[in-house]
Amino acid sequence: MVITIKQSLLTLSVVAGVLGFTGVAASASTYTVKSGDTLAEIAAQHNSSVDGIVKQNKIADKNLIMVGQKLEIGKTAKKATANKVNKKHFKTSTSINKGSAHAAVVTSQSSSDSSTSDATSSATTTPAAFQSQGVIYQNGKKWTYYTGAAFADGTTNHGGYDANGYLIVAAPMDVPFGTHVQTPLGEGVVHDRGTAIVGNHYDLVMP
């Protein structure tokens, strides 16, 4: 009888170890933002927290959510597996049209391990949505867009990005070249000026 108990305990230990090693992923729910919603109300409805939803959905401004925006709530990361995966970084932006019932996600892939791999992870719109609106107000700044090949500090245009993978921004004269700034399309760096770019008006090169 003692041998049987020991064998059973050994079997359970092996099974538990295998399950703990491979891991199990929990499911997540998706919520579509409706008119009048706030993150606090959404978090309360789903037994979650505002900070958790902000972090999980990479929301740049927790006071700014759009009607039709889809939010993932309650997703947990998968535990460690037996084999390590050769991970690649992905840059994700969310297309948001106010009043729309859908929010499309556009993902571009980068194999870089540098900090620039996340340059567009905090985007709040896509180039197509930006072009359709023309002007976007974000973080107290007026944002417009343009296309260009030559910039005031001599930087090179790599499809709308600088050599380090950041979006190219034209800023007022009092903002030094090289300054990092959050744009509607993600993180950018100031490389250009413009006669109309004064005060809180910024211009963004369209990728």
N, C-alpha and C positions, 0 to 999 in steps of 0.2 A: 504493500500500500504506500509506503514511503517513496519507493522508486517511482510509482505512477504519478504522485504529486509533483516530484521533482521534474519528471519528464514533461508534465503539463505546464509547469511554470517556465521551463526552458522554451517550450514551443511558443507560449504567449510572449515571452521576451523577444524571441526572434521576429515574430509577426509585428509586434509593436515597433521594433527597431526598423524594420523595412518600411512600415507606413510612415514613421517619423522621418526617415531619410528621403523618401520620394516626395512626400508632401502632398497636400490637397488644397486646391484653390476654392475659395468661397465665391458664390455668385454675387453679382451686383444688380441693382435695380437702376433703371434709367428714367429720369423725370424730365418732362418737357415744360419749360417755364411758361406760365400763363400771365396775362395782364394782371397787375396788382400784386404779383408774388414778390416776396423778399427772401433772401437766403436764410434769415432767422426762422421764418415760417416754414420753409421747405425742410430745414434741418429738424425742426420740432416734429413735423409730420412723419419723418423717417427715422426718428430716434438717433439722429446724427448731430454733428456740430458744424457751425459755420466754418471754422478753421479747417475742419476735415474736408468739407466739400470744396473749399477754396483751393486747398493743396492738391486734392485728387484731380480736379478739373483745370488746374493751372490758371485760375482766374486772377488777372492782373489787379483788378479793383473790385473788392468784395461789395462795394456799393453800386456796382454797375453790372446788371444781368439783363439780357435781352429776351423779349417775347419770342418763343420758338426755340430758344437755346436748349440743348439737351445736356442734362447733368447726370453723371454717373454717381451713385450714392451707395456706400456700403461695401465697395469692392476691397478685398484684401489681397495682398501679394502672395504668390505661390512660395512655399517653403523650398529650401535647398533640395536639389535633385542629385542623383548619383553622379551624373556627368555634368561638368561645367560647360556652359554654352558660350561660344565666341560671340559676345554681344556686339551689336552695332547700334549707334545712336540714331534716334529718329527725331525729326523736327516736325511738330504738329501745330497747325493753325485751325481755327474754327471760323467758318463762314457764317455770319449773322446778318440777316436782313430783318429789320424791325417789322413786326407784324406777320412774319412768315411762320408757318407751322413746322418748318424743317430747318435744320442746321447741318450743313454738310461738313465733313472733316476731310482736309487735304493733308496728306502726309508725304514728306520728302525724306529720303534716306541719306545719311552721311556716315562714312566710316571713320571720321576723325574722332580722336579721344580728347581733343582740346575743349576749352570752355565754349568755343564758338559753336559746338555741336548743338547747343541749346539756345542759340541766338534768337530763334523764332518761336520758342516754346511758349512764350507769353503773349503771342499774337491774339488780338481780339476780333480780327476780321481777315479776309483774304484779299489779294490784289483785285480780283474781279468785283467783289463787293465794294471795295474802296473806290474803284473806278466808277461804279454805278452811282455812288453817293456823291463823289466829287470832293466833299469836305467832311471831315470827322473831327469832333471836339472830344478830347481825351486828356485827363490829368491837367486840366486848366489850359491846354494848348489847342490852337487851331491847326489842324493838319490838312495840307493839300499834297498832291503828288505831281511828279514830273518825270521826264525821261531825259537823260543826258549822258555824254561821253567824257567831258572834261570837267574837272572840279577844282575849286579854288586852291586846295592844298596839294594838288598834283596826284591825288590817288587814282588808281586804275579801276574802271568799272568791270566787275565780273558778273554780269547778268543782274545788276542791281545791288550787288554786294561788294564790299571792299576785299582786299587780299586776305583778311582774317576771317571772312565769312559773316561780317556784320552789315546790316542795311546802311545805305549811304543817305545821310541827312544834311539838308541845308538849314542852318540855324541863324538867328540874329547875330550881329557883330559882337555882342557881349558874351557869347558862348564860345569858348576856345575850341579850336580844332582838336579832335581826339576825344572830346567829351562823349561819354556813353549816355544815351537817352532812350527811354521806352517809347516806342511808336506803336500805332495800331497794328502793324505787321510784325512786331517783335522788337528785339533790341537793336538799336542802330548806333552809329558813330558819326559825329559831325565832321564833314569833309568839305562843305560848300557854303556859299553865301547866296544872296539874291536881293535885288533892289526892293522887292516887295516883302522880303522876309524880315519883319521888324516886330518888336514887342513879343507877344506870345504866339506869333505865326511861324510855323515850321513847315518845311517842304521835304518830301520823301521820294527818293528815286524808286520808280516802280520796277520790281523784279520781273 
